[in-house]
Amino acid sequence: GNSVTQMEGPVTLSEEAFLTINCTYTATGYPSLFWYVQYPGEGLQLLLKATKADDKGSNKGFEATYRKETTSFHLEKGSVQVSDSAVYFCALNRVAAGNKLTFGGGTRVLVKP
Amino acid sequence: DAGVIQSPRHEVTEMGQEVTLRCKPISGHDYLFWYRQTMMRGLELLIYFNNNVPIDDSGMPEDRFSAKMPNASFSTLKIQPSEPRDSAVYFCASSPRGERQTEAFFGQGTRLTVV
């Protein structure tokens, strides 16, 4: 079946530091890959996505590249801010699986001033 | 569009009581999902609908849980009777039909506490 594995947190950083959150997946066929972000007390918001191999998703300074050869979709940001403190979820879906999202366990990121 | 709307935002109930969570998906979306989030188990898919029809309810924990979608603009998740271990945040999400996979849009969630 489909599965997503992401690094466990919490990840604690200083402002302006470089952030990487690793995500690898297992899936048959050609899934789409997503990063969602959850701020305290809120629902999940789409951060970025990539629908095919070698695509790069980007938003708000975050980037992730769909790597089929390594089945990975690592999230990166060059200079984090305190406002980036949140829980980040890697996810995939496939049309053949009813478009339902399979999530990783989430990674809590805390950025200190 | 106002996005996915869930109600109530918070619910506190006593063990044994019936609880009903409500969701209004984004207009025009064909898929509706119910997820549960807990510290121990993370995000779990409970059930999802396509065009108001339940497609996969294998994530529903037990018979105490039921979900309905009587029309394209409304869905409910019911727990009867509720138990303390049902305490969690319940999210509803919807997504449009597309040739390729599309993302799901989440509501703000309902925080359920069963005492």
Interface residues (C-beta under 8 A of the other chain):
Chain A: P31 S32 F34 Y36 E42 G43 L44 Q45 L46 K49 T51 F89 N93 R94 V95 G98 N99 K100 L101 T102 F103 G105 G106
Chain B: V4 Y31 F33 G42 L43 L45 Y48 N50 I55 D56 F91 A93 S95 R97 R100 Q101 T102 E103 A104 F105 F106 G107 Q108 G109
